[in-house]
Amino acid sequence: MSASRIVTRLLILSAALCPLVLASCDPPRRDPGAVPAAAPPGDHQAGGTADIRRDLTATPEGTSLLGEPLFPLLPDSAAAERMGEQLDSAQAAYEADPDDADALIWVGRRLGYLGRYREAIDAFGEGIERHRDDPRFYRHRGHRFISVRELDSAILDLEHAARLVSGQRDVVEPDGQPNEAGIPRSTLHTNIWYHLGLARYVAGDFPGAIHAFRHGLAISPNDDMRVAMADWLWLALARTGRSADATALLQEVLADSMDILENQAYHRRLRLYRGDIAPDSLLPADADALALATYGYGLGTWHLIRGDSAAARAVYEDLMTTGYWPAFGFLAAEAELARMPPSGPPGM
């Protein structure tokens, strides 16, 4: 798909969407509470050319990899009320039993769903003080360190979480905002390795990302997790010149029939890499904002790997105009642009 078509599609959606848009997740899936929202047009500050609401009176949640402040995005009133009630319930449960690790985890998760990432990080930090050997607090804090672009801290937390779960039985992680089927697809172990791989990948440690995603792929319990791991693994392999391994991975993972409930975007990206889908037909007509960021980063990096750095830059720059900064695809595009010189091809 051309850069102009991506931008046009994003602009249409940003003007029409009222509910929260999935932008970062465990791992990326259609989870309408995992991220701050795109908002309908109104009296607000636009982010680039996309029509989103940013709270410019708030303290930024972080600084982008391009040096821009990451002001909180505002959900529409209905979503904010619903998620506020969920947070109130989580806080009440924690206040009733401050020693309950599960209750504190849900406080942090609910704060994260509202885009209050710094508060979520503090909640998980409190959990680490109270429950130092509970890997879940490191896993969730590491995730939110990624959201605010503190990649070194994220890697340290997630590596420690991986050590803590080594040799332990894996468990399904409950969904804060369930998918349409109501079936959780990710687990504690796979979420740790997925987010560790992502943090290393965005930081430019492609060999480290390969190690994390290979491990995550090996323990993935379903096709949703397999395509999420395999997509980033394919990119990391291709970025390090391991084209034969990347090709073999596609043959290993992709099948004629796959049980995909959440990660359709990663499945389609893998099919693009294998040549099953033409770039101009990559984006489905019903793509939401998370999917647009996910497709956009995959398409841009597909161009980059093929040596067309100008096309890659155009797609990445188009993604920046949307303002959906919590999306992992947006974050990864930031990293690519940060590695690019002012003109000329980026370092591979």
Summary of the structure (lengths in Angstrom):
residues: 348
radius of gyration: 19.0
end to end distance: 22.3
largest distance: 58.3
contacts: 1217
relative contact order: 0.14
helix: 58%
strand: 2%
